[in-house]
Amino acid sequence: MDIVERLKEDHEELQTAFSNILNADIDDPETYGRQFIDLMTAIESHERAEEQTVYAQLGADLDIRPIALQSLEEHRIIRSLMKDLADVEITEEIWLPRLVVANNVFSLHVQVEEGNVLSLIEQIFDKDAREKLDRDFEMVHRSTLQQLRS
């Protein structure tokens, strides 16, 4: 698979997971909490894999480095928002507004990434290089998921 296709697929899955948790009832806080932890883990592993593969490559090019740094900063903000959410009881009044903000920031990040970064990847890297980036991404992604789940 090509890294551009993989990232689009991952983004869609993550946005669906965000949407599902935003639309879920909090009748069972334990189950809802597990859904949130699953989302948080998925976002963390996706971002780490992007950082160690895609953004490591893009950041090496001085002309593109500012774009890579912006995406890395967006990742930092998203992780911070998710960690802040993890410190709040799901039943607290502030939970849902914070979740909405985290979703909005994540959605904006995806729009920027898919609008700018993915086209840069297609311009800079040939098909073989994109496939190698995909394999590297998948390896880091799986490894990070295992680490976070243990």
Secondary structure, DSSP 4 states (H G I P E B T S, - for coil): --HHHHHHHHHHHHHHHHHHHHHS--SSHHHHHHHHHHHHHHHHHHHHHHHHTHHHHHTTSTTTHHHHHHHHHHHHHHHHHHHHHHTS-TTSTTHHHHHHHHHHHHHHHHHHIIIIIHHHHHHHS-HHHHHHHHHHHHHHHHHHHHHHH-
